[in-house]
């Protein structure tokens, strides 16, 4: 019973993360990282490794959620295999580099990275990147590979699947928004899988002080989040295909702005 509040909180976070993953193609990480970090803090778990745990647990949890979301978008024809073949090799390499960087970073450093990156992408979405499309498709190699590396590094440091960065990039390359979201949900699997394994390994020898934590992955959060997130992802994906594109973009931007300011405030307040 002493862990009942934590369990109830994690169930709610899982449901919201899955729904947002399907709705916006973000893999749920934007909900899970701040949710786990601030939630564990409110529940009384004070650890210098809390941000690492939030990121590692998010990366592990969004694997099945991202798969469910990608399948839902695939059924609606919103996943572009040509784009996947060009960008996934880069995101795989980048995710590994991101884990190595996280191993040398403090929790405060990771919060700054998360907050500033989310805020920058939110600004981009507010101004509507469709008005500034600069290509008729993806850039030639090796540029697309290098973009993938950058996305993989930053996504691993943030605990997200990478769609937060993939969506605006693909839109700037004149990919329709719904296709950008669907394809990004599939790209995210190439980031979250190796990064989750990496966070498990780099935290293996650490004493975190947070119960049910193995490496930098909290097993209780992992077990509670996944079921509802998988169930809610298809509902979010269904809704995304019935919304006006401008409404979807603004929802995306507003949500990211709130999360970014909250995380930056937390980092500055320490």
N, C-alpha and C positions, 0 to 999 in steps of 0.2 A: 504493500500500500504506500510505502514511502516514496516510490517512484511513479505513483499514479499521476501526479500533476505533469511530470515530464512526459509520460506516455500520451496523455490527452493532448498536450501541446504539440508533440511530434506528429500525431495523427492529423491535427488541423493543418500543420505546416505541409505535410505530405499531400493532402487534398488540394491545397492552394497551389503548391508547386506543380503538380500534375496538370491542373487546369490551365495555368499560365504557360506551361510548356507547350500544350496543344494550341492554345490561343495565339501565342506570339513566337513559337519556335525557339524559345530561349533555353530549353532543356531543364528548366526549374531552378537552376543555380542562383539566379537573381533573388529568388525567394529563400532558398535553403541556406545560403551562406550567412546573410544577415539574420535570418530567422534562428538558425542554430546558435550563432554567436551571441546575439542579444538575449535569446531565450535561455540559454544555459547560464548566462550571467544573472538574469533575473531569478533563476531557480537556485542561485547561491554557489555556483561552481566558478571559482575564481582561479584561473590558471594562465600563465604566460603563453601557453600553447593553445589557447582557446581558438584563436583565428586559424591556426593550422588545422585543428580538429574540424572546424566548420568547413574549411575548404576541402579537406580530404574526405569527409563524410558526404559533402555535397557531390563531389566527383563520383564517388561510389554509388550514391543513390540515384543520380541522373542517368546512369547506364540503362537500367530497365525502363525508366520513364522516357528517356530519349528514344529508345527502340520503339516503344508504344506510340510515341508521337510521330516518329518517322514513318512507321507503318500506316498510320492514319492518313498522313499527307500523301504517301505513296499511292494509296487507294484512290485518292482524288487527283492523281496525275500531277502532283506539285513537287516531285523530286526529279532533278535534272542529272542524269548519270554522266553526261559529258563534263559538267562542272565538277562532280565528285572526283572523277579520274584526274583532273588537273590540279585540284587543291589539296586533296587528302594526303599525298606524300609529304607535303610541307607541314600540315597540321600535326602529323604523327611525330616528325622530328621536333617541331616546336614544343609539343607537350612534354617531351623528355627534357628539353632544355629548361622549360619552366619549372619542372620539379626540382632540378638541380639548383636553380636559383632560389626557390622557396626554402630549400634546406639550409641556405645561408642567410635567410632573411628573418627579421624579427616580426612579431605579430603586428606592431605598429606600422612597419613598412608595408606589410601586406594590406592593411586597412587603407593606407594612402593609395596604393596601386588600385585597389578595388574602387574606392570612391572617385578618384579622378578619371579613371577609364570609363566608368559608368556615366559620369557627368558629361564627358566629351561626346560620347555616343548619343546621349539624350539631346544635347544641343544640335547635333547633326540631324536627328530625326525631327526635331522641332522645326527646323528650317526647310524640311522636305527635300531630301537628296535627289528626288526625281527632277527637280528644277536645275540640277547641276550635273547631270549625267555627262560623263566625259568620254565614254567608250561605247561602242556598239556590242561589246562582248568582253570576255575576260582578256587581260593583257597577255602577250606572248610569254612563253617560258624564257628565262627562269623567273620572271616577275611574279607570276601566279604562285609558283612554289615559294618564293620569298614572302609573299603576302600570307600564305598558309603558315609558314614558320612563325611569323609575327603573331598571327592569330593564336596559334598553338601555345606560344610562350605566355602571352597575356592571359589566355583562358585558363591555363593551368595555375597561374598565380592568383587568379580570381575565384577559382572553383566553379567555373561555368563551362558549358559545352562548347562555347565559341560562337554560337549564333548571334550573340550580342554584337559581335564584330562582323560576322559573315553577312548578316542581313543588310546593313547599310552599304557594305562593299559591293555586294551583288546588285543592289538597287542602283548604285552609281554606275554599274556596268550595264545598265538597261535590262536587267532581269526583272520581270514582273514581281511585285511584292509577295504575292502568295507563293510563287515558285521560289523566291528567295527564302521565305520562311520555311517552306517544306524541305528544300535542299539543305539549308543550314541545320535543320534538326537531324538530318542524316550525317552531315559533316561532323557534328558534335560527338558522335560515337568514336571517331578517330582521335579525339582529344581526351575525352573522359576516361576511356579504358586504360591507356598507358599511364595517364596522370594519377588515376586512383591507385594503381599498383605502386607507383612511385611514392605517393604519400604514405602508403602502408609501410613501405620499406624505410623511408627516412625517419619515421617516427617510432620505429620498432623498439629502440633502446631508450626512449624518453619516458619519464614518469610524469604523466599529465595531471593526475589528481582528479580526473573525470571518470566516473564509473562506466564500465562496459566499453572502454576505449582500447582498441588494439591498433598499434601503430598510431597514425593520426586519423583513424576511422572509428567513430562511435557505433558499435554494433547495435545498440538499442535503437538509436536514431535510424540506422540503416533498415532494421527490421520493421519499424513502425511506419516509416515514410513510404516505402516502396508500394505496398498494396493499394493504398488510396491514390497515390500518384499515378499508378498505371490505370486505374479505373477512371480517373478524371481527365487524363490526357486526351482521349478520343472526343470527349465532350467539348473541350476547349478547341480542338482542331475543327470540329463541326461548326462551332460558332464563328471561327475565324473566316470561314468561307461564306458566311452569310452577312458579315459586317461590311460597311463601306470602307474602302481602303484608307481614306483620310482619317476616319474615326479610329481605325486600327493603329495607324501611325501615331496619332496623338495619345492614345491610351498607352502605347509602348513608351513614348517619351516622358509623359507625366510620371508613370510608375518608376522609371529609371531615375528621374530627378529626385524623387523623394528618398529612394534608397541611397543614392550617392551622397546627399547632404547629411543623412543620418550617420553614415559610416565615416565621413570626413569629420563630423562633429565629435564622434567617439574618439577618433585618432588624436584630434587636437586637444581634447579635454583631459587626456592622460598627463 
